[in-house]
Amino acid sequence: MDNAPQMVDLPPRTNCSNNEFIRDYDRVATAARPEWLRRFGFRACGNKDAEYCIMRRHHMTPEAFWSCLTRGGDEDNPNAVLFNVVKWGDFLALFPEIEQLCYEKYLSLEHNESGKLVFDVEAHTFDKTCYSFPLFRAIADNITDVTEIWFAKGHYTYSFGKEVEVIDPKVLFMVRHGNRGFNFFNLSQDPAFF
């Protein structure tokens, strides 16, 4: 882990436990949250503090990030991780509607058979990795020096009470801050915030 990229701290913005949208969301039973988010997610969109808190829920430590990545992307190095790297500006340009989308559409990601990363904008599906547009807006608004976004195959471990489920494969990502380091993101611990 000594050669792992350095993490850059997220800028402080707000106390998420005091955010009205997050508090209301947390009061909803877990099973009812996806529908609640479809109906009331508009309250978070454009609410910079709520979007920041959504970003915090996706943020993870470098150690947790690296433990979720799929290894074996290179025949010569079975521990290698293959990344699809996209310049941040090019990534944002793929989605001109990013400012208007809330929870009615998600960015879906999957690797095709040849390993190429495929992006799509669609309703939420469990067949692909889906991230909300409020998450990417929060990254753009709060991490001002992002230069690249790196995507990799990984798995996600979801704990629901005493049940633990490993969902594989998924797409994780990290954003690069020039030469300063990275922030690491995964599916949130709450599946409705995918």
LUMMAR-579065 format. One record per atom (N, C-alpha, C): x negated, y, z negated. Coordinates in steps of 0.2 Angstrom, whole numbers, plus 5000, padded with zeros to 4 digits. Example, Ala and Ser with C-alpha at 12.3 -4.5 7.8 and 13.67 -1.06 7.14 Angstrom:
BEGIN
493449724961493849784961493449844961493649894965493249954964493650004961
END
This chain:
BEGIN
499649945000500050005000499650065000498950064999498550114999498550155005498650125011498650155017499350185020499850175015500550195017500550275017500950295022501050375022501250405016501050465015501150505009501850525009502250525003502950555003502850625001503250665005503350735003504050744999503950784993504550794989505150824993505750804992506350844995506350914991506550964994506551024991507151024986507151054980507651054976508251104979508851084978509351134980509951134975510151084973510751084969510751024964511151024959511250964954511850924957511650874960512250834964512750804959512550794953513150774948513650824947513450884948513950944948514350964954514150924960514450944966515250914966515650964968516350944967516550884972516250884978516450834983516150764981515550764978515250704976515550674970515750724965516150704959516850664961517150704966517850674968517750604971517250604976517050534979516850484974516450494969516250444964516850424960517450454960517950434956518450384960518350384966518750334970518450264970518850214969518650144969518250124975517750084974517250074979517650044986518150004985518449974991518850024994519050074991519450134994519050184997518350184996517950244998517950255006517850205010517850215017518450255020519050235018519650265020519650335017519450345011519450415008518950455012518450435014517950475017518150495024518550445027518850465034519350525033519750515027520250565026519950635023519450635019519250695015518550715016518250675021517550685022517350755025517950785028517850855031517650905025517750885019517650935013516850935013516450885015515750885014515450925020515750915026515450945032515451015032514851045033514751115032514651145025514751095020514651115013513951095012513451145013512751125013512551095006512851105001512651074994512850994995513450984997513750914998513250875003513150905008512750875013512050855010511750905006511150895003511150834998511750824995511850764990511850704994512150705000512250645004511550625006511150675008510450655010510050625004510150654998509850624992510050554991510650534993510850464992510550414997510250445002509950405007509150395006508950445003508250455002507950394997507350374999507050314995506350324994506050294989505350294988504950264994504350274995503950245000503850164998503850144992503750074990504450044992504950064991505650034992505650035000505550085003505550085011505150035014504450025012504049975015504249905013504549895007504749825005505349805010505749855013506349835017506149825024505549845026505449835034505249765036505449755042505349685045504649685048504249635046503549625048503549575054502949575057502849525062502949555069502949625070503049655076502449645081501849615079501249615083500949545082500849515088500649445088499949445084499549495085498849495082498849515075499349545073499449565066500149555063500249495060500949475058501249525053500849565049501049615044501249675047501149685054501249745057502049765057502149825057502849855058502849895064503349885069503349925075503849975074503650035076504050095075504250125082504850155082505050195088504950265086504550305089504450375087504750415092505150465089505450515093505350585090505150635095505050705092505650725090505650765084506250785081506750825085506450875089506850915093507150875099506750825101507050785106507650745104507550715097508150685094508750725093508650785091509250825090509550845096509150855102509450875108509850815111509750755109510250695111510950705109511050745103511650745100511950825100512050855105512250925105512850935101513250885099513850895095513750885088513150885086512950865079513250915074513350975076513651025071514351015070514750985075515450975075515650915072515250855072515450795070515350785062515850755060515950745052515850665051516450635049516450565048516850525053517150565058517550525063517050485068516450505069515950475073515350475069514950415071514250405067513750395073513150405071512550385075512450315074512550275079512450195078511750185082511450135078510750115081510650045081510350015086510149945086509649935091509249885089508749865094508949815099508849825106509149775110508649715111508749675115508349615115507649625117507449675120506749695122506449735117506849745111506549785106506649865106506949885112507049955113507649975108507550035105508050065101508550095105509150085104509750105107510150155103510350215105510750265101511450265104511950275100512550285102512950325097513450365099513950395095514650365096514850335090515450305090515750295083516350275083516650265076516250215072516350215066515850175061516050095063515450055063515549985064515049955060515149895057514749855053514249815058514349815064513949775069513249805070513249875069512649905070512449955064511849975064511650025058512050095060512350115056512750185057512550235051512350295054512150345049512650405051512850445046513250505047512950565050513250605053512950665056512850715050513250715045513050755039512350745036512150685037511450665034510950695039511050695045510550725050510550805049511150825048511150905047510850925041510950885036510550895029509850895030509550845034508850845035508650905039508950925044508750985048508851045044509351055039509351115035508951115029508651055027508351055021507551045021507351015027506650995028506451025034506251085033506151135039505551115044505051075041504551065046504450995048505050965050505050895053504750905060504350855061504050855068504250795072504350735068504550675072505050635067505350585070505750535067505550465069505350425064505150355065505650305063505850265068506350215067506050145066506250095062505950035062506549985060506449915062506849865059506749855052507249835049507249825042507849785039507849775033508449745030508749785024509349775022509649815017509849765012509749785005510049745000510549784997511149754996511749784993511949744987511949784982512249754975512949774974513349724973514049744972514249704966514249734960514349694954513749644953513949584952513449534951513249504958513549514963513449494970512849534973512449504976511849534980511849504987511949554992511949534999511349565003510949525006510449555011510749555018510749615020511049625027510449645032510349605037509849605041510049595048509749625054509349675053509649745053509349795051509649865051509049905053509249965054508650015056508550065051507950075048507750125043507450175047507350235044506950285047506550335042506050365044505750415040505550475045505550535042505450595045504750615043504350645048503650665047503650745047503250765042503150835041502450855044502350865050501750875053501250835050500650855047500150815044500250815036500850835033500850835026501150765023501550735027501750665025502450655028502850615024503450585026504050595021504650585023505250575019505550505022505750465017505950395019506750385018507050355023507750355022508050285024508550255021508850195022509650205021509950155023510650155021510750175014511250215012511350235005511550175001511550174995511750114990512550114991512850164993513550164994513750155001514050095003514150085010514550135014514950165010515450215014515050275016514450285013514050345016513550325021513650265024513250245030513250305035
END
